[in-house]
Amino acid sequence: MEEKAHIRSPACLCIDGGGVRGIAAFTCLGEMARDFITQDEEFRLHNVFDTFVGVSIGGFLVSLLRDNTSILYEPIDALFIKLSQCLSYTTFLHVPRKQNSARLWKVYHECFGETLFYAPDNVRLLIPCYNITTQQMYVFDSRVESDIKLIDVIMA
């Protein structure tokens, strides 16, 4: 009797935007990854997920993961403090109003520099954005647009 090869179904890691929602998902992913690495020292996130998708802060976080999954095991509080300083506040109750693009670009540039938008090991990286000029969604795909700077994709 011939044995069939096991084919793994595609799996997608999607991290939400919205500041704390994305950070919370990233933190939970780190906890889960720690459990896996305890069981298997060869564990790699790229062996579990074929596609990485992130919106807003989630796009930034999956971009960090694309080359360096060890960031899940490192304290990244300092990075989140830098990101929180990229918000402008209203005078009423210090409510966040909007992102400060210049500050945000500086933090992202510290993380990625001139790195191009791509994904290693045949992993796909998708970063959706909304084009306010055309009023349409657009999805940056690492398999199609690998000649764009990563920082430009994340800033979009």
N, C-alpha and C positions, 0 to 999 in steps of 0.2 A: 504494500500500500504506500503510495507516494505521499510524503508529508508536504503540506503547503507552507510557504514562507509567511511569517507574520508581518503584515503591513500595518504600520502605525498610522492612525488617523491624524490628519493635520490638527495642530493645536495653536491657538492664538493667545498671547498675553496682551491684555488691554488694560492700561492704567488711565483712569479718569482724570479730568482736569478739575478746576475749582479749588486750587490751593490745598487746603487740609485734606480734602477727599483723596487727591492724588498722593499726597504724602502718607496718608493712612494706608492706602493700598500698597504702596511701596514698602512701608514698614512691615505690613503683614506678609508680603512676599518674602522679605528678608527672614522673618521668623520661620516660614515654611521651608525656605532654602537651607536654613541652619539644620532643620530636622533631616532633610535629605542628605546633606553632606555628612552628618553624623553616621548615617547608614551606609553611605557610599562615598568614599573619598574622591572618586573620579566624577562625581556629579557635576554637570554643566547645564546651565539654564538653556543653552542652545540645543541640547539634546532632548529637551522637553517641549520647547516651543519652536514652531517653524516661522511664525510671524509675530512681530512686536508692534503694537499699536499704542499710540498715546495722544491725548488731547491736552493742549495747554501745558500745565505742569507735568502731566503724564507723558507728553511728547519729549519734554526735557529729560525726564527720568528714564524712559526706554532708550533714549539716545545715549545716556550715561552707561546703560547696561549693554549696549551693542558691542563694545570692545572689552568692557571691564565688569564682569558679573561679580567680582570680588567686592565691589562697592556696596553690595547688599550686606556684607559682613562688617563693614566699617562704620564708625559713628559719623553721620553726615549732618549733625546738628549745626555746625558752623556754616555749611552750605545753605541750609534752610534759613538761618538767620540772615545771611546775605540776600537771599531771595525775598524775604519778608521786608527788607529795607528798600526794595524796588517798588513799593507801593506808595502812592501819594495819598495823604489823608485829608478828609474834609475837616473843617474846624469844629463841626457839630459832632460830638461824642467820639472823635477820632475814628470815624468809620472809613475803611478803605474805599477810595473813589476810583482810581485807575492805576495802571502800571506806569512806572516811569521807564520809558523805552531806553533812554541812554544808560541808566543804571543797570537795567536788565541785560542789555547788550554787553556791558562790561563783565558781568558775572558769567554770562554764557561764553564770552570770548576767553575768559580765564579757564573755563572747562574744556573748550573745544578748539580754540585758536582757529587755524585755517583748514581744519579737517573737512574733507568732503563727505557728502551725504551718501553713505553706503552701509551695507550690513555684511559682516563677515560670515563665513561658514554656510553659505547658501541660506541664511536667515533673511527674511524679508522685513523691512522696517517701513511702516506706514504712518505718516503724520498728516492728519486732516487739518484743514484750516478753512476759514470762510473769507471769500473775497468780497469786501464791502463795495468795491467798484462795480463788479458784475452781479453782485448779490447771489453768488453761487458757491457751493462747497467745492473744494478742490482737495485731492489727496496726493501728497508727495509719496512716491513709491521708490524705494532704494534700488529696485531692479530696473527702473526706467530712467531715473534722474540722478545718476551717481556723480555727475560733474558739477553739482551745485554745492556750495558750502553748507555744512550742517547748521551753522549758526543762522544762516538766512532762512532755512526751512523752519527752524524752531521759532525764530522771531515772527514768521508769518502766522 
